[in-house]
């Protein structure tokens, strides 16, 4: 609808220019927004305010001229000039009701568009170190990242999802030492336990599997435990493979998959890290100080320069990050989105600075980042802090097993990532209107029950007859529902553009509210066939949009609850 109104406004402006009323050098940037109050119309534009100066006209006068010049059409019943010069559009019943036909015809594709034009975009998310089970923070990253992928695919992008394993460095060695200690019968409370060892019960599980010479298959890799408790390299390779498999199983249960799994170790094995160092030295942005190699990241907006290579010859985390993102660029991803925890905030500037220092034509501000805040898990008003298996944090598996995948995914994605999130287990389990995911899914189930009740009554629903009698949808609840349905494509497009899947969650709750109000206030299956068919059509259209939206969040749309 916004596109059609934009076209009409352009035609009105062209007519005014042709008549000599307006100058021909106008550069209109037409913005159309939904009104907050239906009494002020359905949509509004500030075009007269934005053009008033260049047109040398009073904004209200210009708004009147534009309104009067609008071509005759069946979409707009009337316009009003409001405030300093806003044009308010009151849509006709036909235009509001047309959304039902569109939804029923397009089905699962309703709301999608081709904004991406098939351009490549990579989304990296989760990227947990293979040192333990996924925690709730990883779960939030998985829910947000996967929903971003779904949104981008729905708006025409060629999406590649990627999981980056930090399978090199100090933490991985600490993992190996922890498993080795368990193999030797050393417990976390013993004096011999490694200083920075991992203490969760899962370490004992890994050790036992290693000693039993278990085999692990993960992403095309086959690893067999050698049972040699003295071979730390064997232990490390087995432990990493074991925990990668565990994380994969967690994510599959969470309905999250990845197109690419990338190993940090491959950057070293392929020489990519060394080549990145050489390139940074060539561009002249490096210097040595205190027996370390530094990158002058302050040249590119960082608050201080960064060490790349330490005195002992080892590399800081910063350098492989730069090498990894150079690899992304070389793979042809003009757009890259990293969904990570808020603890990565400090890395954003230095990674971007390192990429600029490479002088490879990488745009400033590349890649994009979506950083999520911490998750606090509550039960009966008390914070849940520990998982016996993990030892120090609540795992994603804990939540999924307790409240189910749908509730977990919805709750983790329903708030803006940059806000703190409290996950209330009791609320997630409740079958009440206070539980947003239950409230939305119940609305969908209700739309399905309408069709079942129709059959039970011995009636048939005919879509063509319904579409011919949509004019009978005159109740205020029906009009509110129609307006809400019409907004869905815009919500989807904006959410994809801004990497904000939580706005889809908010929209679905509002849509469910409109539907429940209508369902509770009016009889659906009335004796009047034409009115009955029209109302069933509205119910079916609502169910379709709810299912489409939930699908973007990775949440199911049950037919019965």
TIBAMAR-411447 format. One line per field, with one value per residue (C-alpha): residue number from 0; residue in three letters; chain; y, x, z. Coordinates in nm, 2 decimals. Layout:
// residues N
seq: (NUM;...)
type: (ALA;...)
mol: (A;...)
y: (Y;...)
x: (X;...)
z: (Z;...)
//
This chain:
// residues 561
seq: (0;1;2;3;4;5;6;7;8;9;10;11;12;13;14;15;16;17;18;19;20;21;22;23;24;25;26;27;28;29;30;31;32;33;34;35;36;37;38;39;40;41;42;43;44;45;46;47;48;49;50;51;52;53;54;55;56;57;58;59;60;61;62;63;64;65;66;67;68;69;70;71;72;73;74;75;76;77;78;79;80;81;82;83;84;85;86;87;88;89;90;91;92;93;94;95;96;97;98;99;100;101;102;103;104;105;106;107;108;109;110;111;112;113;114;115;116;117;118;119;120;121;122;123;124;125;126;127;128;129;130;131;132;133;134;135;136;137;138;139;140;141;142;143;144;145;146;147;148;149;150;151;152;153;154;155;156;157;158;159;160;161;162;163;164;165;166;167;168;169;170;171;172;173;174;175;176;177;178;179;180;181;182;183;184;185;186;187;188;189;190;191;192;193;194;195;196;197;198;199;200;201;202;203;204;205;206;207;208;209;210;211;212;213;214;215;216;217;218;219;220;221;222;223;224;225;226;227;228;229;230;231;232;233;234;235;236;237;238;239;240;241;242;243;244;245;246;247;248;249;250;251;252;253;254;255;256;257;258;259;260;261;262;263;264;265;266;267;268;269;270;271;272;273;274;275;276;277;278;279;280;281;282;283;284;285;286;287;288;289;290;291;292;293;294;295;296;297;298;299;300;301;302;303;304;305;306;307;308;309;310;311;312;313;314;315;316;317;318;319;320;321;322;323;324;325;326;327;328;329;330;331;332;333;334;335;336;337;338;339;340;341;342;343;344;345;346;347;348;349;350;351;352;353;354;355;356;357;358;359;360;361;362;363;364;365;366;367;368;369;370;371;372;373;374;375;376;377;378;379;380;381;382;383;384;385;386;387;388;389;390;391;392;393;394;395;396;397;398;399;400;401;402;403;404;405;406;407;408;409;410;411;412;413;414;415;416;417;418;419;420;421;422;423;424;425;426;427;428;429;430;431;432;433;434;435;436;437;438;439;440;441;442;443;444;445;446;447;448;449;450;451;452;453;454;455;456;457;458;459;460;461;462;463;464;465;466;467;468;469;470;471;472;473;474;475;476;477;478;479;480;481;482;483;484;485;486;487;488;489;490;491;492;493;494;495;496;497;498;499;500;501;502;503;504;505;506;507;508;509;510;511;512;513;514;515;516;517;518;519;520;521;522;523;524;525;526;527;528;529;530;531;532;533;534;535;536;537;538;539;540;541;542;543;544;545;546;547;548;549;550;551;552;553;554;555;556;557;558;559;560)
type: (UNK;UNK;UNK;UNK;UNK;UNK;UNK;UNK;UNK;UNK;UNK;UNK;UNK;UNK;UNK;UNK;UNK;UNK;UNK;UNK;UNK;UNK;UNK;UNK;UNK;UNK;UNK;UNK;UNK;UNK;UNK;UNK;UNK;UNK;UNK;UNK;UNK;UNK;UNK;UNK;UNK;UNK;UNK;UNK;UNK;UNK;UNK;UNK;UNK;UNK;UNK;UNK;UNK;UNK;UNK;UNK;UNK;UNK;UNK;UNK;UNK;UNK;UNK;UNK;UNK;UNK;UNK;UNK;UNK;UNK;UNK;UNK;UNK;UNK;UNK;UNK;UNK;UNK;UNK;UNK;UNK;UNK;UNK;UNK;UNK;UNK;UNK;UNK;UNK;UNK;UNK;UNK;UNK;UNK;UNK;UNK;UNK;UNK;UNK;UNK;UNK;UNK;UNK;UNK;UNK;UNK;UNK;UNK;UNK;UNK;UNK;UNK;UNK;UNK;UNK;UNK;UNK;UNK;UNK;UNK;UNK;UNK;UNK;UNK;UNK;UNK;UNK;UNK;UNK;UNK;UNK;UNK;UNK;UNK;UNK;UNK;UNK;UNK;UNK;UNK;UNK;UNK;UNK;UNK;UNK;UNK;UNK;UNK;UNK;UNK;UNK;UNK;UNK;UNK;UNK;UNK;UNK;UNK;UNK;UNK;UNK;UNK;UNK;UNK;UNK;UNK;UNK;UNK;UNK;UNK;UNK;UNK;UNK;UNK;UNK;UNK;UNK;UNK;UNK;UNK;UNK;UNK;UNK;UNK;UNK;UNK;UNK;UNK;UNK;UNK;UNK;UNK;UNK;UNK;UNK;UNK;UNK;UNK;UNK;UNK;UNK;UNK;UNK;UNK;UNK;UNK;UNK;UNK;UNK;UNK;UNK;UNK;UNK;UNK;UNK;UNK;UNK;UNK;UNK;UNK;UNK;UNK;UNK;UNK;UNK;UNK;UNK;UNK;UNK;UNK;UNK;UNK;UNK;UNK;UNK;UNK;UNK;UNK;UNK;UNK;UNK;UNK;UNK;UNK;UNK;UNK;UNK;UNK;UNK;UNK;UNK;UNK;UNK;UNK;UNK;UNK;UNK;UNK;UNK;UNK;UNK;UNK;UNK;UNK;UNK;UNK;UNK;UNK;UNK;UNK;UNK;UNK;UNK;UNK;UNK;UNK;UNK;UNK;UNK;UNK;UNK;UNK;UNK;UNK;UNK;UNK;UNK;UNK;UNK;UNK;UNK;UNK;UNK;UNK;UNK;UNK;UNK;UNK;UNK;UNK;UNK;UNK;UNK;UNK;UNK;UNK;UNK;UNK;UNK;UNK;UNK;UNK;UNK;UNK;UNK;UNK;UNK;UNK;UNK;UNK;UNK;UNK;UNK;UNK;UNK;UNK;UNK;UNK;UNK;UNK;UNK;UNK;UNK;UNK;UNK;UNK;UNK;UNK;UNK;UNK;UNK;UNK;UNK;UNK;UNK;UNK;UNK;UNK;UNK;UNK;UNK;UNK;UNK;UNK;UNK;UNK;UNK;UNK;UNK;UNK;UNK;UNK;UNK;UNK;UNK;UNK;UNK;UNK;UNK;UNK;UNK;UNK;UNK;UNK;UNK;UNK;UNK;UNK;UNK;UNK;UNK;UNK;UNK;UNK;UNK;UNK;UNK;UNK;UNK;UNK;UNK;UNK;UNK;UNK;UNK;UNK;UNK;UNK;UNK;UNK;UNK;UNK;UNK;UNK;UNK;UNK;UNK;UNK;UNK;UNK;UNK;UNK;UNK;UNK;UNK;UNK;UNK;UNK;UNK;UNK;UNK;UNK;UNK;UNK;UNK;UNK;UNK;UNK;UNK;UNK;UNK;UNK;UNK;UNK;UNK;UNK;UNK;UNK;UNK;UNK;UNK;UNK;UNK;UNK;UNK;UNK;UNK;UNK;UNK;UNK;UNK;UNK;UNK;UNK;UNK;UNK;UNK;UNK;UNK;UNK;UNK;UNK;UNK;UNK;UNK;UNK;UNK;UNK;UNK;UNK;UNK;UNK;UNK;UNK;UNK;UNK;UNK;UNK;UNK;UNK;UNK;UNK;UNK;UNK;UNK;UNK;UNK;UNK;UNK;UNK;UNK;UNK;UNK;UNK;UNK;UNK;UNK;UNK;UNK;UNK;UNK;UNK;UNK;UNK;UNK;UNK;UNK;UNK;UNK;UNK;UNK;UNK;UNK;UNK;UNK;UNK;UNK;UNK;UNK;UNK;UNK;UNK;UNK;UNK;UNK;UNK;UNK;UNK;UNK;UNK;UNK;UNK;UNK;UNK;UNK;UNK;UNK;UNK;UNK;UNK;UNK;UNK;UNK;UNK;UNK;UNK;UNK;UNK;UNK;UNK;UNK;UNK;UNK;UNK;UNK;UNK;UNK;UNK;UNK;UNK;UNK)
mol: (A;A;A;A;A;A;A;A;A;A;A;A;A;A;A;A;A;A;A;A;A;A;A;A;A;A;A;A;A;A;A;A;A;A;A;A;A;A;A;A;A;A;A;A;A;A;A;A;A;A;A;A;A;A;A;A;A;A;A;A;A;A;A;A;A;A;A;A;A;A;A;A;A;A;A;A;A;A;A;A;A;A;A;A;A;A;A;A;A;A;A;A;A;A;A;A;A;A;A;A;A;A;A;A;A;A;A;A;A;A;A;A;A;A;A;A;A;A;A;A;A;A;A;A;A;A;A;A;A;A;A;A;A;A;A;A;A;A;A;A;A;A;A;A;A;A;A;A;A;A;A;A;A;A;A;A;A;A;A;A;A;A;A;A;A;A;A;A;A;A;A;A;A;A;A;A;A;A;A;A;A;A;A;A;A;A;A;A;A;A;A;A;A;A;A;A;A;A;A;A;A;A;A;A;A;A;A;A;A;A;A;A;A;A;A;A;A;A;A;A;A;A;A;A;A;A;A;A;A;A;A;A;A;A;A;A;A;A;A;A;A;A;A;A;A;A;A;A;A;A;A;A;A;A;A;A;A;A;A;A;A;A;A;A;A;A;A;A;A;A;A;A;A;A;A;A;A;A;A;A;A;A;A;A;A;A;A;A;A;A;A;A;A;A;A;A;A;A;A;A;A;A;A;A;A;A;A;A;A;A;A;A;A;A;A;A;A;A;A;A;A;A;A;A;A;A;A;A;A;A;A;A;A;A;A;A;A;A;A;A;A;A;A;A;A;A;A;A;A;A;A;A;A;A;A;A;A;A;A;A;A;A;A;A;A;A;A;A;A;A;A;A;A;A;A;A;A;A;A;A;A;A;A;A;A;A;A;A;A;A;A;A;A;A;A;A;A;A;A;A;A;A;A;A;A;A;A;A;A;A;A;A;A;A;A;A;A;A;A;A;A;A;A;A;A;A;A;A;A;A;A;A;A;A;A;A;A;A;A;A;A;A;A;A;A;A;A;A;A;A;A;A;A;A;A;A;A;A;A;A;A;A;A;A;A;A;A;A;A;A;A;A;A;A;A;A;A;A;A;A;A;A;A;A;A;A;A;A;A;A;A;A;A;A;A;A;A;A;A;A;A;A;A;A;A;A;A;A;A;A;A;A;A;A;A;A;A;A;A;A;A;A;A;A;A;A;A;A;A;A;A;A;A;A;A;A;A;A;A;A;A;A;A;A;A;A;A;A;A;A;A;A;A;A;A;A;A;A;A;A;A)
y: (0.00;0.24;0.18;0.26;0.58;0.68;0.64;0.85;1.13;1.13;1.16;1.46;1.63;1.58;1.73;2.03;2.08;2.05;2.32;2.55;2.55;2.39;2.43;2.14;2.10;1.93;1.62;1.46;1.20;1.06;0.90;0.73;0.61;0.44;0.67;0.60;0.68;0.54;0.86;1.04;0.80;0.48;0.64;0.98;1.16;1.46;1.53;1.88;1.97;1.83;2.02;2.34;2.53;2.43;2.48;2.82;2.73;2.72;2.35;2.34;2.51;2.27;1.97;2.09;2.13;1.78;1.63;1.79;1.68;1.31;1.10;0.94;0.59;0.33;0.30;0.62;0.72;1.07;1.28;1.53;1.79;1.78;1.98;2.19;2.01;1.63;1.45;1.18;0.91;0.72;0.40;0.26;-0.06;-0.22;-0.14;-0.27;-0.59;-0.66;-0.78;-1.10;-1.19;-1.13;-1.34;-1.63;-1.63;-1.59;-1.82;-1.89;-1.63;-1.34;-1.07;-1.18;-0.95;-0.93;-0.65;-0.85;-0.92;-1.25;-1.07;-1.27;-1.22;-1.42;-1.44;-1.57;-1.66;-1.87;-1.95;-2.10;-2.23;-2.61;-2.63;-2.71;-2.73;-2.43;-2.19;-1.97;-1.68;-1.90;-1.99;-1.63;-1.58;-1.89;-1.77;-1.42;-1.52;-1.80;-1.56;-1.30;-1.56;-1.65;-1.28;-1.22;-1.52;-1.40;-1.07;-1.20;-1.24;-1.54;-1.63;-1.84;-1.92;-1.99;-2.12;-2.03;-2.27;-2.13;-2.46;-2.32;-2.14;-2.15;-2.24;-2.55;-2.66;-2.61;-2.83;-3.10;-3.08;-3.10;-3.42;-3.56;-3.50;-3.68;-3.97;-4.00;-4.00;-3.65;-3.46;-3.08;-3.04;-3.22;-3.02;-3.16;-3.02;-2.78;-2.42;-2.31;-2.64;-2.69;-2.84;-2.95;-3.31;-3.32;-3.33;-3.67;-3.79;-3.69;-3.86;-4.18;-4.19;-4.13;-4.41;-4.64;-4.55;-4.41;-4.29;-3.94;-3.82;-3.45;-3.25;-3.50;-3.56;-3.90;-3.91;-4.22;-4.20;-4.35;-4.43;-4.30;-4.08;-3.95;-3.83;-3.47;-3.40;-3.71;-3.60;-3.25;-3.37;-3.61;-3.36;-3.09;-3.33;-3.47;-3.12;-3.00;-3.30;-3.21;-2.85;-2.97;-3.19;-2.90;-2.68;-2.94;-2.98;-2.60;-2.62;-2.43;-2.54;-2.39;-2.40;-2.37;-2.47;-2.29;-2.39;-2.13;-2.39;-2.39;-2.03;-2.14;-2.46;-2.28;-2.00;-1.74;-1.59;-1.55;-1.40;-1.15;-1.05;-1.01;-0.79;-0.57;-0.52;-0.43;-0.16;0.01;0.01;-0.22;-0.14;-0.33;-0.23;-0.43;-0.73;-0.75;-0.67;-0.40;-0.27;0.10;0.06;0.42;0.52;0.37;0.49;0.26;0.41;0.24;0.04;-0.34;-0.62;-0.88;-1.10;-1.14;-1.16;-1.54;-1.54;-1.64;-1.44;-1.25;-1.33;-1.01;-1.13;-1.45;-1.25;-1.02;-1.31;-1.48;-1.17;-1.12;-1.48;-1.38;-1.09;-1.30;-1.55;-1.27;-1.16;-0.80;-0.80;-0.98;-0.98;-1.11;-1.19;-1.22;-1.16;-0.82;-0.92;-0.88;-0.51;-0.43;-0.63;-0.45;-0.14;-0.33;-0.59;-0.32;-0.13;-0.43;-0.49;-0.13;-0.16;-0.45;-0.20;-0.46;-0.24;-0.35;-0.08;0.11;-0.02;-0.37;-0.61;-0.54;-0.65;-0.75;-0.78;-0.94;-0.88;-1.14;-1.37;-1.42;-1.73;-1.72;-1.99;-1.91;-1.57;-1.69;-1.68;-2.01;-2.00;-2.35;-2.66;-2.98;-3.10;-2.77;-2.68;-2.31;-2.20;-2.28;-2.47;-2.43;-2.80;-2.74;-2.48;-2.67;-2.99;-2.79;-2.55;-2.68;-2.55;-2.31;-2.12;-2.11;-1.97;-1.72;-1.59;-1.56;-1.36;-1.15;-0.86;-0.64;-0.81;-0.50;-0.52;-0.74;-1.05;-1.22;-1.57;-1.66;-2.04;-2.03;-1.79;-1.99;-2.30;-2.13;-2.18;-1.83;-1.51;-1.38;-1.62;-1.45;-1.76;-1.95;-1.65;-1.64;-2.01;-2.03;-1.77;-1.99;-2.30;-2.10;-2.02;-2.39;-2.48;-2.25;-2.48;-2.79;-2.64;-2.54;-2.91;-3.03;-2.80;-2.95;-2.62;-2.57;-2.26;-2.12;-1.88;-1.71;-1.64;-1.51;-1.27;-1.14;-1.05;-0.90;-0.58;-0.73;-0.71;-0.38;-0.45;-0.23;-0.54;-0.66;-0.34;-0.33;-0.69;-0.60;-0.30;-0.52;-0.78;-0.52;-0.41;-0.75;-0.71;-0.38;-0.53;-0.82;-0.59;-0.35;-0.63;-0.77;-0.44;-0.36;-0.71;-0.69;-1.02;-0.91;-0.67;-0.97;-1.12;-0.79;-0.77;-1.13;-1.06;-0.76;-0.95;-1.23;-0.97;-0.82;-1.17;-1.28;-0.96;-1.03;-1.40;-1.34;-1.05;-1.19;-1.51;-1.65;-1.92;-1.73;-1.85;-1.58;-1.77;-1.46;-1.31;-1.65;-1.71;-1.36;-1.40;-1.74;-1.59;-1.33;-1.60;-1.80;-1.50;-1.43;-1.79;-1.78;-1.46;-1.60;-1.91;-1.72;-1.49;-1.78;-1.96;-1.66;-1.70;-2.08;-2.14;-2.39;-2.30;-2.58;-2.66;-2.79;-2.68)
x: (0.00;0.28;0.43;0.10;0.05;0.41;0.33;0.01;0.20;0.47;0.19;0.04;0.37;0.44;0.10;0.17;0.51;0.35;0.10;0.38;0.25;0.57;0.93;1.07;1.39;1.22;1.38;1.10;1.19;0.85;0.80;0.48;0.41;0.12;-0.07;-0.08;-0.45;-0.70;-0.91;-0.62;-0.64;-0.45;-0.13;0.03;0.30;0.52;0.60;0.46;0.68;0.99;0.93;0.79;1.12;1.23;0.87;0.85;0.51;0.35;0.35;-0.03;-0.10;0.14;-0.03;-0.36;-0.23;-0.08;-0.40;-0.62;-0.39;-0.39;-0.53;-0.87;-0.83;-1.02;-0.76;-0.81;-1.16;-1.05;-0.75;-0.71;-0.45;-0.33;-0.10;0.16;0.11;0.08;-0.14;-0.35;-0.48;-0.80;-0.80;-1.11;-1.27;-1.18;-0.81;-0.81;-0.99;-0.77;-0.50;-0.71;-0.71;-0.33;-0.26;-0.48;-0.33;0.04;0.02;0.36;0.53;0.31;0.53;0.84;1.02;1.33;1.51;1.84;1.83;2.02;2.32;2.55;2.54;2.71;2.58;2.82;2.66;2.71;3.08;3.13;3.46;3.45;3.53;3.19;2.82;2.64;2.51;2.20;2.40;2.49;2.12;2.03;2.29;2.15;1.79;1.88;2.13;1.91;1.61;1.83;1.92;1.55;1.46;1.73;1.63;1.27;1.37;1.58;1.93;2.16;2.23;2.52;2.53;2.86;2.99;3.35;3.53;3.81;3.99;4.33;4.50;4.52;4.16;4.18;4.50;4.33;4.05;4.30;4.47;4.13;4.04;4.38;4.35;4.01;4.17;4.42;4.15;4.21;3.89;3.84;3.88;4.22;4.54;4.67;4.38;4.50;4.49;4.26;4.09;3.73;3.53;3.19;3.08;3.10;3.48;3.45;3.22;3.48;3.76;3.56;3.48;3.85;3.96;3.70;3.84;3.51;3.47;3.34;3.20;3.15;3.12;3.30;3.57;3.63;3.82;3.89;4.01;4.35;4.30;4.66;4.62;4.98;4.92;4.80;4.76;4.54;4.33;4.30;4.19;3.93;3.79;3.75;3.57;3.35;3.24;3.18;2.95;2.77;2.72;2.59;2.33;2.22;2.18;1.99;1.75;1.71;1.63;1.95;2.18;2.49;2.60;2.97;3.18;3.51;3.80;4.04;4.32;4.27;4.39;4.72;4.75;4.69;4.93;4.66;4.76;5.12;5.02;4.80;5.10;5.31;5.05;5.01;5.38;5.39;5.12;5.34;5.10;5.31;5.60;5.80;5.81;5.91;5.99;5.64;5.48;5.21;4.95;4.88;4.50;4.48;4.52;4.17;3.98;4.09;4.16;4.50;4.73;4.71;4.97;4.96;5.25;5.36;5.72;5.70;5.61;5.25;4.96;4.69;4.32;4.30;4.52;4.34;4.02;4.15;4.27;3.94;3.74;3.98;3.89;3.52;3.59;3.79;3.50;3.29;3.07;3.00;2.78;2.87;2.68;2.84;2.60;2.80;2.79;2.83;3.18;3.29;3.22;3.59;3.68;3.46;3.68;4.01;3.89;3.76;4.08;4.29;4.09;4.13;4.51;4.52;4.44;4.22;3.94;3.72;3.46;3.48;3.24;3.26;3.14;2.81;2.77;2.47;2.58;2.34;2.34;2.34;2.05;1.93;1.73;1.47;1.26;1.00;1.15;1.51;1.80;1.91;2.28;2.42;2.40;2.54;2.67;2.83;2.94;2.91;2.63;2.28;2.30;2.09;2.00;1.87;1.62;1.51;1.45;1.25;1.03;1.06;1.21;0.94;0.92;1.30;1.34;1.07;1.18;1.54;1.45;1.16;1.36;1.61;1.96;2.11;1.88;1.93;1.70;1.53;1.42;1.13;1.09;0.76;0.62;0.75;0.57;0.24;-0.06;-0.20;-0.23;0.06;0.29;0.35;0.44;0.14;-0.08;0.04;0.03;-0.32;-0.44;-0.31;-0.47;-0.80;-0.79;-0.75;-1.04;-1.27;-1.23;-1.29;-1.60;-1.72;-1.70;-1.87;-2.16;-2.19;-2.09;-1.85;-1.62;-1.58;-1.30;-1.43;-1.76;-1.57;-1.37;-1.68;-1.83;-1.54;-1.74;-1.94;-1.64;-1.75;-1.70;-1.43;-1.24;-1.24;-1.10;-0.83;-0.73;-0.72;-0.50;-0.26;-0.24;-0.16;0.14;0.32;0.52;0.66;0.74;0.93;1.12;1.22;1.33;1.55;1.70;1.79;1.87;1.58;1.39;1.24;1.01;0.85;0.79;0.63;0.41;0.29;0.18;-0.01;-0.17;-0.27;-0.42;-0.63;-0.75;-0.84;-1.04;-1.23;-1.28;-1.41;-1.63;-1.81;-1.96;-1.76;-1.99;-2.31;-2.61;-2.56;-2.34;-2.18;-2.08;-1.97;-1.74;-1.59;-1.51;-1.36;-1.14;-1.02;-0.95;-0.76;-0.56;-0.47;-0.36;-0.14;0.04;0.09;0.24;0.46;0.59;0.65;0.84;1.08;1.15;1.20;0.88;0.61;0.24;0.04;-0.31;-0.43;-0.35)
z: (0.00;0.08;-0.27;-0.43;-0.23;-0.31;-0.68;-0.65;-0.47;-0.75;-1.00;-0.81;-0.79;-1.16;-1.24;-1.03;-1.20;-1.54;-1.45;-1.34;-0.99;-0.85;-0.98;-1.18;-0.98;-0.68;-0.54;-0.34;-0.08;0.00;0.34;0.44;0.79;0.97;1.20;1.57;1.59;1.34;1.38;1.19;0.90;0.81;0.67;0.67;0.47;0.56;0.19;0.20;0.50;0.34;0.01;0.14;0.14;-0.21;-0.34;-0.16;-0.03;0.31;0.41;0.47;0.14;-0.04;0.13;0.00;-0.35;-0.34;-0.20;-0.46;-0.74;-0.64;-0.93;-0.89;-0.73;-0.54;-0.26;-0.08;0.04;0.15;0.27;0.55;0.62;0.97;1.19;1.02;0.69;0.72;0.46;0.63;0.41;0.49;0.30;0.14;0.26;-0.07;-0.01;0.34;0.25;-0.05;0.19;0.25;-0.11;-0.13;0.17;0.06;-0.29;-0.18;0.12;0.27;0.05;0.17;0.30;0.12;-0.12;-0.34;-0.16;-0.16;-0.53;-0.47;-0.33;-0.10;0.27;0.54;0.90;1.16;1.50;1.81;1.73;2.08;2.18;2.18;2.55;2.69;2.64;2.49;2.76;2.75;2.60;2.31;2.28;2.25;1.98;1.80;1.82;1.70;1.44;1.29;1.27;1.10;0.84;0.79;0.75;0.50;0.29;0.30;0.16;-0.13;0.00;-0.08;0.28;0.41;0.79;0.95;1.28;1.37;1.60;1.82;1.82;1.89;2.17;2.55;2.62;2.41;2.58;2.92;2.79;2.70;3.04;3.22;3.03;3.09;3.47;3.46;3.27;3.56;3.82;3.94;4.05;4.03;4.40;4.41;4.45;4.13;3.92;3.64;3.76;3.48;3.42;3.33;3.62;3.47;3.48;3.10;3.13;3.30;3.02;2.76;2.96;2.99;2.61;2.53;2.75;2.59;2.25;2.13;1.78;1.70;1.37;1.33;1.01;0.80;1.05;1.21;1.54;1.76;2.11;2.15;2.52;2.57;2.88;2.83;2.48;2.53;2.16;2.11;2.41;2.27;1.93;2.07;2.33;2.06;1.83;2.12;2.23;1.87;1.82;2.15;2.04;1.70;1.87;2.09;1.79;1.59;1.88;1.86;1.49;1.40;1.12;0.96;0.60;0.69;0.99;1.00;1.21;1.35;1.33;0.95;0.94;1.09;0.89;0.56;0.64;0.63;0.96;0.85;0.52;0.70;0.92;0.61;0.44;0.74;0.76;0.38;0.42;0.68;0.97;1.20;1.44;1.70;2.07;2.38;2.16;2.03;1.69;1.71;1.46;1.46;1.48;1.61;1.25;1.19;1.49;1.76;2.11;2.13;1.92;1.94;1.99;1.71;1.80;2.16;2.29;2.29;1.92;1.98;1.83;2.01;1.94;1.74;1.46;1.36;1.38;1.11;0.90;0.93;0.82;0.53;0.43;0.44;0.21;-0.03;-0.05;-0.20;0.09;0.03;0.34;0.66;0.99;1.31;1.59;1.91;2.28;2.43;2.55;2.18;2.19;2.23;1.93;1.68;1.63;1.63;1.37;1.14;1.19;1.10;0.79;0.68;0.74;0.49;0.21;0.03;-0.07;0.22;0.30;0.63;0.89;0.74;0.88;1.06;1.42;1.63;1.99;2.25;2.62;2.90;2.99;3.34;3.41;3.68;3.85;4.13;4.16;4.21;3.97;3.83;3.81;3.78;3.57;3.73;3.39;3.30;3.65;3.63;3.40;3.27;2.95;2.64;2.67;3.02;2.89;2.59;2.80;3.06;2.86;2.50;2.18;2.08;2.41;2.44;2.09;2.12;2.46;2.35;2.04;2.16;2.30;2.13;2.15;2.31;2.61;2.92;2.91;3.20;3.10;3.34;3.33;3.51;3.25;2.96;3.10;3.17;2.94;2.98;2.80;2.99;2.80;2.47;2.27;2.40;2.33;1.97;1.90;2.06;1.81;1.52;1.67;1.70;1.33;1.26;1.49;1.29;0.98;1.19;1.34;1.00;0.88;1.20;1.12;0.78;0.60;0.32;0.28;-0.06;-0.10;-0.41;-0.25;0.06;-0.16;-0.32;0.02;0.21;0.22;0.50;0.73;0.89;1.26;1.43;1.54;1.18;1.05;1.32;1.22;0.85;0.92;1.13;0.86;0.60;0.80;0.80;0.48;0.60;0.94;0.77;0.54;0.82;1.05;0.78;0.70;1.06;1.18;1.43;1.45;1.78;1.59;1.43;1.77;1.89;1.57;1.62;1.98;1.86;1.58;1.81;2.04;1.76;1.66;2.01;2.06;1.74;1.80;2.16;2.06;1.75;1.63;1.35;1.21;1.15;0.95;0.69;0.44;0.28;0.61;0.74;0.44;0.47;0.84;0.78;0.51;0.76;1.01;0.75;0.64;1.01;1.06;0.75;0.87;1.22;1.07;0.84;1.12;1.36;1.09;1.07;1.44;1.42;1.62;1.52;1.45;1.60;1.48;1.81;2.16)
//
